Amino acid sequence: MDNTLYEVAIIGGGLAGLTCALHLSKQGVSVLLIEKNPFPNHKVCGEYVSNEVLPYLNSLGLDPLSEGAVPISTLKITSPNHKTLKTTLPLGGFGISRYAFDTLLYEQVNKNCDVVFKTVESISFQKEAFEIATQDSTMYKATYVVGAHGKRSNIDKKLNRKFIAQKSSWLAVKAHYQFDFQANTVALHTFKGGYCGLSKTETGAVNACYLTTYASFKNYNGIDDFQENNMAKNPNLKHFFSEAVPLFDSPLTIGQISFQPKKPVENHIFMIGDSAGLIHPLCGNGMAMAIHSAKLFSELFLKQQQTKNIDRSLLEKEYEKQWNNTFSSRLKMGRYLQKVVLNETASHFGFSLLNAFPGLLKTLINKTHGTRLR
Ligand SMILES: Cc1cc2nc3c(=O)[nH]c(=O)nc-3n(C[C@H](O)[C@H](O)[C@H](O)COP(=O)(O)OP(=O)(O)OC[C@H]3O[C@@H](n4cnc5c(N)ncnc54)[C@H](O)[C@@H]3O)c2cc1C
């Protein structure tokens, strides 16, 4: 048993958990961060970050661009039948590997609060405080718990969250490649049953990350067969997979990705990042939303803390309300866009419409993004 009573324990040190830990600890809150994997490590992600969070990251003392992150201003979307859309991104963004980005945050967090590398096995709430058990049977205590454990975790099973019982039809694959690619561009190449994002990272490597359905993937004999015989029907992906030199021994994969709605507060745990809701990756905004939700919770918590006696129930209601107001419509739009992209007829029509009315593409992008956070 660790007898310290932390004000806030954060479960999960991805972008949401790390940002929350940094924000709160910089304001004097005693924070414990529990993450199961030591840094640095690669994660399955498109690695394009919207600039909407850049001023906020700067305010926390973080500057991804000075770490070599690549400024990105253009979005290119292509289809297997040679259709192409190109637009400047209203806010723009930057390309950085999760390997570098998460580590950048972790190094700051580690200076400001306690971090342990363990897997949380259970969280119980009794008498206005939490007990958190890790896999080595250590018990940690905290007055508030933030769930930042990502899209799918053993914690969700323990909490019996609704989405975990529902079947999920998505899997994703990611790897870095050496490839001649325009640094200022993020490309989204669609193929039957999914789409693949390409963008440069701080090392000069191109990150290729795709999302597809099990229904589509199961017709092929593994990753290479899927890439060569399905994805390569898009000429841009054909060119990519024939020219690009893989930099990983083998690609990283994840399965059971769920886009079902989740609750932002469960069992008095404040959920941030993907554990509160995951936007379809084609929107390129999940990381910014994860960071934004950490800001939302941190600011509400600090505001309530000023009253000296935090009203837990009020804080929960207010967080839930603000989370829904800020993100619900973006998630809905993401689900809608995903359906259009994956339906051949709708997508064909969509390409023609957006080519005829280019302003519409920017409107759609704005509907899945926020404004610059300060
Ligand atoms: C295929 C794909 C492509 C994407 N591309 C993009 C993109 O280009 N741009 C973008 O903005 N977003 C993208 N996203 C979304 C983005 O990856 C997520 O929104 C973002 O990673 C969410 O951060 P997070 O901190 O909530 O979760 P994560 O980064 O997943 O962090 C969760 C952390 O919790 C830890 N954890 C879990 N369970 C436990 C436990 N029991 N105990 C201790 N630790 C635990 C995990 O180890 C992990 O480090 C993509 C998503 C997918 C699936």
The ligand as an SDF file (V2000), in Angstrom:
LIG
                    3D

 53 58  0  0  0  0  0  0  0  0999 V2000
   -5.8130    4.1100  -37.0450 C   0  0  0  0  0  0  0  0  0  0  0  0
   -5.8360    5.3890  -36.2850 C   0  0  0  0  0  0  0  0  0  0  0  0
   -5.2530    6.5250  -36.8280 C   0  0  0  0  0  0  0  0  0  0  0  0
   -5.2990    7.7330  -36.1420 C   0  0  0  0  0  0  0  0  0  0  0  0
   -4.7380    8.8390  -36.7000 N   0  0  0  0  0  0  0  0  0  0  0  0
   -4.8040   10.0290  -36.0820 C   0  0  0  0  0  0  0  0  0  0  0  0
   -4.2330   11.1990  -36.6410 C   0  0  0  0  0  0  0  0  0  0  0  0
   -3.5930   11.1910  -37.6900 O   0  0  0  0  0  0  0  0  0  0  0  0
   -4.4000   12.3670  -35.9710 N   0  0  0  0  0  0  0  0  0  0  0  0
   -5.0590   12.4470  -34.7850 C   0  0  0  0  0  0  0  0  0  0  0  0
   -5.1740   13.5520  -34.2350 O   0  0  0  0  0  0  0  0  0  0  0  0
   -5.5860   11.3580  -34.2050 N   0  0  0  0  0  0  0  0  0  0  0  0
   -5.4670   10.1500  -34.8110 C   0  0  0  0  0  0  0  0  0  0  0  0
   -5.9910    9.0430  -34.2140 N   0  0  0  0  0  0  0  0  0  0  0  0
   -6.5960    9.1440  -32.8970 C   0  0  0  0  0  0  0  0  0  0  0  0
   -5.5360    9.2110  -31.7840 C   0  0  0  0  0  0  0  0  0  0  0  0
   -4.6060    8.1640  -31.9290 O   0  0  0  0  0  0  0  0  0  0  0  0
   -6.1970    9.1020  -30.4240 C   0  0  0  0  0  0  0  0  0  0  0  0
   -7.3360    9.9240  -30.3750 O   0  0  0  0  0  0  0  0  0  0  0  0
   -5.2220    9.4910  -29.3080 C   0  0  0  0  0  0  0  0  0  0  0  0
   -4.1550    8.6040  -29.2730 O   0  0  0  0  0  0  0  0  0  0  0  0
   -5.9380    9.4860  -27.9690 C   0  0  0  0  0  0  0  0  0  0  0  0
   -5.0230    9.6660  -26.9100 O   0  0  0  0  0  0  0  0  0  0  0  0
   -5.3380    9.0450  -25.4860 P   0  0  0  0  0  0  0  0  0  0  0  0
   -4.3370    9.6220  -24.5700 O   0  0  0  0  0  0  0  0  0  0  0  0
   -6.7760    9.1880  -25.1770 O   0  0  0  0  0  0  0  0  0  0  0  0
   -5.1120    7.4660  -25.6610 O   0  0  0  0  0  0  0  0  0  0  0  0
   -3.7610    6.6520  -25.8950 P   0  0  0  0  0  0  0  0  0  0  0  0
   -2.7580    7.4580  -26.6090 O   0  0  0  0  0  0  0  0  0  0  0  0
   -4.1850    5.3520  -26.4660 O   0  0  0  0  0  0  0  0  0  0  0  0
   -3.2130    6.4100  -24.4150 O   0  0  0  0  0  0  0  0  0  0  0  0
   -3.8220    5.5460  -23.5010 C   0  0  0  0  0  0  0  0  0  0  0  0
   -2.7340    5.0420  -22.5540 C   0  0  0  0  0  0  0  0  0  0  0  0
   -3.3270    4.3220  -21.4810 O   0  0  0  0  0  0  0  0  0  0  0  0
   -2.4730    3.2350  -21.1570 C   0  0  0  0  0  0  0  0  0  0  0  0
   -3.2900    2.2430  -20.4430 N   0  0  0  0  0  0  0  0  0  0  0  0
   -4.3730    1.5580  -20.9040 C   0  0  0  0  0  0  0  0  0  0  0  0
   -4.8560    0.7510  -19.9440 N   0  0  0  0  0  0  0  0  0  0  0  0
   -4.0740    0.9370  -18.8620 C   0  0  0  0  0  0  0  0  0  0  0  0
   -4.0570    0.3770  -17.5630 C   0  0  0  0  0  0  0  0  0  0  0  0
   -4.9620   -0.5330  -17.1890 N   0  0  0  0  0  0  0  0  0  0  0  0
   -3.1020    0.7700  -16.6950 N   0  0  0  0  0  0  0  0  0  0  0  0
   -2.1640    1.6930  -17.0370 C   0  0  0  0  0  0  0  0  0  0  0  0
   -2.1260    2.2640  -18.2690 N   0  0  0  0  0  0  0  0  0  0  0  0
   -3.0700    1.8900  -19.1640 C   0  0  0  0  0  0  0  0  0  0  0  0
   -1.9500    2.7580  -22.5100 C   0  0  0  0  0  0  0  0  0  0  0  0
   -0.7430    2.0390  -22.3720 O   0  0  0  0  0  0  0  0  0  0  0  0
   -1.7650    4.0880  -23.2410 C   0  0  0  0  0  0  0  0  0  0  0  0
   -0.4390    4.5990  -23.1390 O   0  0  0  0  0  0  0  0  0  0  0  0
   -5.9440    7.8070  -34.8820 C   0  0  0  0  0  0  0  0  0  0  0  0
   -6.5220    6.6620  -34.3190 C   0  0  0  0  0  0  0  0  0  0  0  0
   -6.4650    5.4600  -34.9990 C   0  0  0  0  0  0  0  0  0  0  0  0
   -7.1090    4.2440  -34.4000 C   0  0  0  0  0  0  0  0  0  0  0  0
  1  2  1  0
  2  3  1  0
  2 52  2  0
  3  4  2  0
  4  5  1  0
  4 50  1  0
  5  6  2  0
  6  7  1  0
  6 13  1  0
  7  8  2  0
  7  9  1  0
  9 10  1  0
 10 11  2  0
 10 12  1  0
 12 13  2  0
 13 14  1  0
 14 15  1  0
 14 50  1  0
 15 16  1  0
 16 17  1  0
 16 18  1  0
 18 19  1  0
 18 20  1  0
 20 21  1  0
 20 22  1  0
 22 23  1  0
 23 24  1  0
 24 25  2  0
 24 26  1  0
 24 27  1  0
 27 28  1  0
 28 29  2  0
 28 30  1  0
 28 31  1  0
 31 32  1  0
 32 33  1  0
 33 34  1  0
 33 48  1  0
 34 35  1  0
 35 36  1  0
 35 46  1  0
 36 37  1  0
 36 45  1  0
 37 38  2  0
 38 39  1  0
 39 40  1  0
 39 45  2  0
 40 41  1  0
 40 42  2  0
 42 43  1  0
 43 44  2  0
 44 45  1  0
 46 47  1  0
 46 48  1  0
 48 49  1  0
 50 51  2  0
 51 52  1  0
 52 53  1  0
M  END
$$$$
